[in-house]
């Protein structure tokens, strides 16, 4: 009985850590939006679509884009598994958090280019902190990571290489869609570069610092 209780405790601890990470990530995403210099590469399509169709929020398109990536993952592995249902639920929760955390951040404004760049770096740090929580929880992955992981296994190329290819492809598509439909590159900018260059480094640093405090060894999905 005690073993079962320990397993359940570990599961709920990991789940709490992951959900906390999603909440922190949503704050980082909204800070990127406030900086208005572009968002993380994987989110650029969602931002471009939200500007093309302003009647729907960025959070809605974030969910739709991630759902599409989930379908891509299923197409690669050619089967539907329980972990993909978990990914869909977490994607919905993450998008909901983006919607919820937008209002409390309305007071933040960045008028000069310097302040917007600094805010982009702050957004990057917050996003990385959230990612670190999700990674160290060992609980599950979002569709982006799931798709990249499945493609990595299918092609035999490293996860990092496939991740770079995927993010570059998404960024290029977002830029083309943005310039074609909006006449500008508002979805892709300095903030996108900052996120691409710094997020992984900060995430790795934070993971090493906090790993001893809340790293878990088992995955739920």
N, C-alpha and C positions, 0 to 999 in steps of 0.2 A: 504493500500500500504506500509506503514511504517513497519507493522508487517512482511510482506513478505520480505522486504529488510533486516530486522533484522535476519530472519531465514536464508536467503541466505548468509548473512555476517557470521553468526555463522557456517554454513556449510563449507564455503571456509576457514575460520580460522582453523577449526578442520582438514580439509583436508591438509592445508599447514603444520600444526603442525605435522600431521602424516607422511607426505612425508619427512619433515625435520628429523623426528625420524628415518625413514628408511635409509636416507642418513648417519646419524650418526652411525647407526647400521652396515652399510656396511663398514665404516671405522674400527669399532671395529673388525669385522670379518677378515678384511685384516691384522690387527695388530696381531691377533691370528696366521694367516698364517706366518707372518714374524717371530714370536717368535718360530715357528716350534716345539711346545710342545703339540700339539693337539688343537682342537677347542671346542666350546660349545657342549654339548652332542647331541643336536638336529641336529647339522651340521656334526657330525662325519662320517655318511654314505656318504654324499656328498664329503667329503675330501678323504675318502678311495677310492671311485669310480674315483675321479679325478687323483689319483696316479696310479690306475690300468689301467685307460684309459687316459694317459697324452695328447692325441690329443684333448681332450675336457677340458674346463676350469672348475674350482671349481664352478664358477657362474652358468654354464650350469647345472651341477649336483644338485646344490642348488635348482634351479627351478624345475628340474625333481622330486627330493625327496619331495619338498613341494606340487607339483602337485599330487603325489601319496597320500600324507596325505589328500589332498582335496578330492580325490576319496574315501578314507577311511571314511572321515566325511560324505560324501553323502551316503555311504553304511550304516552307523550307523543310520542316520536320515531318510533314505529311501525316500528322495526327493531332488530335485534340487531347490535351492532358489536364489533370487537375490544376497544375501550376499555372496554366494559362487563364483559368477562371479566377485564380487568386490575383494574377496580374491585372485582369480587367477590373476587379473590385478595387485594387489599390490605385489604379489609374483614375477611376471615378472619384475616390477619396482625395487624391492629390489635386484633381481639378476643382473639387469642392473647396478644398483648403485655399486654392488660389483665389477663388471667388470671395471667400470669407475674409481673407487677410488683406484684400484690396482696400476696403473701407477704412480700417484703422491707420493705413499708411497715407491717406489723402493729404495729411498736413505736410508731408515731405515735398519740397520743391527744389529744383536745381535749375537756376537761370543761366549761369555762366557755363562755358565749356569746361573749365577746370572743375567746377562743382559736379558737373554731370559725369566727368571721367572718374572723379573720386567716388561718386555714388556707384558707378559701375564696378569699381574695385571692391567696394563694400558689399555690393550685391553678390559678387563672385565669392567673397569670403563666406557670406551667409549660406549661399547655395552649396559651397564645398562642405561646410559644417553639417548641413542636412544630409548630403550624400554620404559623408563619413558615418553618420548615425545609421543610415540604411545599410551600408556595406558591412559595418561591424556587427549589426544585429544578426546577419546571416539568415534573415527571415525569408526574403523573396527578392525578385527584381522587377523593375518596370518593363513594359514591352520593348523599349529601345534596347536595353541590355539583353533582354531575352532574344530579340531578333539577331543582334550582333553575335551573341554566344552561339546560337543555332547555326548561323552562317559560318562562323569560325570553325565549328565542328565539321560542317559539310564540306568546306573548301580546304581545310587543313592549315589555313593561315591563322596567325595569332589574333587574339581578341583585340589587342591594341591596334593592329593594322586594319582590321575590318571596321573598328570603331572610327578611325580616322577617315577611311574611305566613305563610310556612311555619313558622317557629319559633313564632310566636304561636299558630298552629293546633295544632301539636304540644303546646305547653305547656297549652293549654286542654283538649285531649283527655286528656292525662296527669292533669291536676287532677281532671277528671270521673271518670276511671277510678279514681284513687286514693281520692277521697272516697266513691265508690260501693262499692268493694270492700274498702277498708281503714279507712274512716271518718276519714281524715286526709289532709293534703296533704304527706306526707313526701317525695314525689318532686319537689315544687315548693316552693321556699323562697327564703330570702335568697341562698343560693348561686346559684340560677338567675338572680336579678336581677343579681348581681355578674357572672356569666358573660356575660349578655346585654349589659350596659352596657360592661364593661371589655375583654372578649376582643378585639374588633375593633380597638379603639384601641391596645392593647398589641401586637397582631400587626402593625399598620401601622408602629408605632414601631420594632419589632425588625427588620422587613423593610427599612426605610430604613437602619438602622444596619449591618446585615450584608449588604445587597444587593451591595455592591462585593466582598465576600469570596467568596460562593458562589452568586450568582444565575446561573441558566442560561437560555438563550434558546429552547431547543427542547423540545417535549413529546413524550413517548413514546407517548401514547395519543390 
